[in-house]
């Protein structure tokens, strides 16, 4: 990615962060009239966070993990609380606006004490609500990983392959707050499924091989009858995709870069293909999705399973007769109501859907990104069982 695009991106991030923190200050500090010196202290703290939070995301890739981890637990937890406060303040402001309109229509004099009372009531409700939701979201990511069973009916599936199990791991985001212990638990639960294949659909890491390589080492213990496969997500390209491709291959994981493999059992089979993430071409000249290349020369009588990090690959997949696409990327929104915005960029947010003649499953993700919270979108280790329709 060019320097100009990076500067533009961080310019937008700083602007948004500053605007949100100012909004929080205006509603939760200024309007509620905190007594001195608490109001001034909170104001300076919010101003500091407005600058530090955007800087924390790129810096997390370069600080030593033993230094970064405790710092980012605090900063990323605040990032989640910030979003929840903002999401609750917006409807609270709508209610305050309605109260203001009623007051104006009544024609009575403005009552400053009443306004201060309402500001404190709304501020208190928003603060308690955000802390409650944030606590629940934190608990959601700290509890053991849950296996989510999903049955996918495919008319193209040979009867002999009915019951074929795919374990999907996606969007783990190993980094400052997710480490080796999480991967070890993930591997144990995946192996317990006794899957036919394991599909890792991108965004495994947030950092370099040098920093995070030892943390993902347990992935070498993954066992599946027909192999373990990986496709790149956008975060691999922020973390040195070529180095990660080589490292994962050294762990016995087959990286599908716009290519296809045949899976055969009892004289019948299916094809498994994987494509690069669309962001790849912005970072490396030989990266980027090429579904036509992955499917060149295939036997169209065999059902085809496609691994693609982003759900929007479904448009091309359906045009090429893919039976099932398996994706991640969206996190299911991760923190409600962010999931309401995901459809602006992706056709599906989470779950099993039909797109023309193609089935698509979008996982909510196995880990999380940024805030160590999940509200309304629990993490999942997915057990996809293919059955003949």
Secondary structure by P-SEA (a helix, b strand, c coil): ccaaaaaaaaaaaaaaaaaaaaaaaaccccccccccaaaaaaaaaaaaaacaaaaaaaaccccccccaaaaaaaaaaaaaaaaaaaaaaaaaaaaaaaaaaaaaaacccccaaaaaaaaaaaaaaaaaaaaaaaaaaaaaaaccbbbbbbbbbbcccccccccbbbbbbccccccccccaaaaaaaaaaaaaacccbbbbccccccccccccccccccccccccccbbbbbbcaaaaaccaaaaaaaaaaacccccccbbbbbbccccbbbbbbbccccccccccccccccccccccccccbbbbbbcccccaaaaaaaacccbbbbccccccccccccccccccccccccccccccbbbbbbcccccccccccccbbbbbbbbbbbcc
